[in-house]
Amino acid sequence: MTHSGAPQQAPVNPPLMCYDPTVMSSLFSYDNAEFDEYAAEYDAALQRGLSVSGEDKYYFARGRVAWLARRLRKMGERPRSLMDFGCGTGSATPYLFELLDAASVTGVDISERSLEAARRAFGSDRARFLQFAEHEPAEKIDLVFSNGVFHHIPPGDRAQAIDYVYRSLKRGGLFALWENNPWNPGTRLVMSRVPFDRDAIMLSALEAGRLLRSGGFRVLRADFLFIFPRPLKWFRPLEPLVSRLPLGAQYQVICRKP
C-alpha cells in the first residue's frame, strides 16, 4: 500500500489457520489480569493522555465511526451485523448503532472487567459482549471495526488476530482497522502519557496494509484523521482534503474479504 492508499490486487487467499478458541487470549502483550487492572482506570487514564489534544474520548470515538460511515456511504455499503474487535468498555457501541445503523453489534475483548462495564452500559438484545474464546468465527459478520488493538499484539502474533477477523466475516465483508499513526509526534506524546500503552509496538499504515494483504484481504483505502487539536479546530473542515497524507494522529485502513 502506498501513502495514497491506492487499491491493491487481492492476493490468493492463504490457507486458513487451524482455529483454537483459546488462542486469542494469549496474543496480547498484557495478560487478562493486567487488562482487568487497567480496565478499572481506563477512562481516566485515557482522558489524561488525550487532554493534550483538548478533546475527550467521545470526540475521537464518534469521529472514527463518522469517518467510517462517510466512507461506507461512498462505497454504497450498508453493513448490518458488526463486530467490535477489542471493544474494551464498549465506547464505540452507541456510535456503531447511531451512525452505521447496525442491526447488531458483537464486542469481543480479552478483559472480563471491561466486558462487564460494556454490558452494564450498552448490553441489550442487539449488543452482546464476549471473551474472544466465547465467540467462534463463523463467517456471519458484515463488518469488523477495530480501534487501537493491534499495537497491543506482538508483531509475530498479529497474523493470528487477522485470521480471527477474516474467519468472522462473510465473503465480501469489510474490516475497518483503526490504529495510531507512529509518524505523528502528537500520537507518541499521548501514548507516553497512558500507562496501558507503555509496552505498545506501533505499526504504520504501510505495515498494516502488508499484514492485511498477507491475511487474504484486499486493501481498498487508507485515510489519516485527527490532524488538528482543539485550538486549531477551525481548520478541521480541511481534513478530508488531506486525509490521504500520513499526517493525522490515527489512520483507518479499510479492506474487504474476497
SULQUIVEN-V477801 format. One record per helix or strand of 2 or more residues. SS is the DSSP state (h for helix, s for strand). FROM is the first residue (numbers start at 0). TO is the last residue. If there is no record, write none. Layout:
BEGIN
ss from to
SS FROM TO
SS FROM TO
END
This chain:
BEGIN
ss from to
h 22 25
h 31 38
h 41 52
h 56 74
s 80 84
h 92 99
s 103 108
h 111 121
s 126 130
h 131 133
s 140 146
h 149 151
h 154 167
s 168 179
h 184 191
h 194 196
h 204 213
s 216 224
h 229 241
s 249 256
END
